Amino acid sequence: MAPTVVRDGAFRLFFFSREESRIHVHVAHPDGEAKFWLTPVVALSTSTGLSTKQLKEAQSVVELHLKEIQDAWNHHFGG
């Protein structure tokens, strides 16, 4: 199960249930996807298919919705 946390433009932010304990979010886009660590700062973990520009846009979306993502993580994983 991969609950969607946020949809923003062409980006969909979601989690994979119990993938790993370190807080992170996956970002899907029609051209590819990326994974971002959220702590200690938002940082790219991995990506496939996205251009540098799209990765910057994806990171901006993650940063814009950071509190919402963290709240959803805590609610979903019981943290």
HUDAZI-V448008 format. One line per field, one symbol per residue. phi: phi as a letter, one per 40 degrees, with the letter a starting at -180 (. if undefined). A space follows every 10 residues. Layout:
phi = ???
//
This chain:
phi = .bcccabagc bbbabccfca cccaacbbad ciaabbcbbc bcaccaaagc cdcccccccc ccccbdcccc ccdcccbgc
//
